[in-house]
């Protein structure tokens, strides 16, 4: 078992060194596939917490940057005004 893991690590190191794009695709293919709770697009990865826009689900990186983070900043500003 350990020998198999060491061989895989060696192969991955070689792939990363000789073909970084192929290595990136290999690693990305191992990530879970999700659907964005905001735009409904499929993406690979763990996603982002969509709060305060939605309470549940996973947001893709694009929606996280353009929608969720903007809403968080606005919520923080509103909270500061209320104090």
N, C-alpha and C positions, 0 to 999 in steps of 0.2 A: 504494500500500500504506500509506504513512504517513498520507495523507489519510483513509483508511478507519479506521485506528486512532484518529486524532484525533477523527473524527466519533463513533465508538463511545464514546470517553472522555467527550465532551461529552454524549452521550445518557445515559450512566450517571450522570454528575454531576447532570443534570437529574432523572432518575428518583430518585436518592438524596435529592435536595432536596425533591421534590414528593410522593413516595410511598415512604417508607423501607421499608415492609413489602414492597412489590413488588420493590424493589431487593434486599432480603434474600433473598427467594424466588429471584430470578434468580441471585444469586451462589451460593446453596445448591444450585441445580440443576446447577451446573457442577462440584460436588465429586463425587468418586468414590463409588459405592455399595458398601458393605461389609456383611458379616454378622459380628456379635459372636461371638467364639470361646467366650464364656462363656454368654450367654443366648440366642444364635442369632437375636436380633432384627436386622432390617436397619436400617442407618443410613447417612446421607450424611456424608462427611468422611474423614479419613485414619486415624482411630482412635488407640488408645493401645496401648503395649506391655503385654502381659498378665503379664510377669514380675513376681513369682516364682510366680504361680498356674499359668501355662502358659508354655511356651517359644516357641511360635509362634502366629501369628494377630494379630488386631486386636480390642481390647476397645472397646465403646461407652463413652460418657462416664459413664453411670449405673453400669455395672459397674466402670469404672476407679475411681470415687469410693467405691463401697460395698464392693468386693471387693479390687481390686488394691492400692490405696493402703493399706488396712488391713493386707494381707499384707506389704507393704513395711515398714511401721512395725514390725510384729511381727518380721520378719526382722532389722531393725536392732537392735531390743531384744535379741533372742537373740544376735546377734553381739557386742553389748556385754557381755553376761553371760559369754560364752565367753572374753573377754580376761582 
